[in-house]
């Protein structure tokens, strides 16, 4: 496997893991076990029937959970602690035995890419869930499933094309993540106002002791004592 193919596979497994980890493991495991691809030695474990079965079962569960509005966001929250480290480990395995420095670089780059794709997916789906209709959620989920399988196929068979598309996807994430963040903040403010948050107008009320408010009893007494200390007429 050449340098371009190695980089494409390393970034491909990290990118796909951030979107759908179980589909990534099952796809690579089945392709390797059937002889359609040659996996690096450190990823041979993916061809184990137990690994393929476990990944297939979890993908079956995620297939339905990921298409249920609201439940999918809870699933994404839990998998923040699963997809990112798994993407880093799989990226390191895709590099192979080329040195400790290369493996560490793969862990750093793979974990970062897996985290970026995961948070892009989770944030987008949370914003989509504000819509009452489920069709948009279903469409996004199906497109993610297709993208993972197609992306891995491209990384394995057309690595240059995959790396070009990955670069475009990274640019899209850089442009999209701030917008997702602003949308999530707007959703949070709306939920806060619905579930007992203070109205915005109350935050602008003048503090006590300014114009339009009455002095406290202590302040009133202090003012009276000053008036009584003057010389008597």
Buried (B, 14 or more C-beta within 10 A) or exposed (E): EEEEBBBBBBBBBBBBBBBBBBBBBBBBBBBBBEEEBEBBEBBBBBBEEEBBEBBBEBBEEBBEBBBBBEEBBEBBEEBEEBBBBBBBBBBBBBBBEEEEEBBEBBBEBBBBBBBBBBBBBBBBBBBBBEEEEEEEBBEBBEEBBEBBBEBBBBBBEEBEEBBEBBEEBBEEBEEBBEEBEEBBEEBEEEEEEEEEEEEEEEEEEEEEEEEEEEEEEEEEEEEEEEEEEEEEE
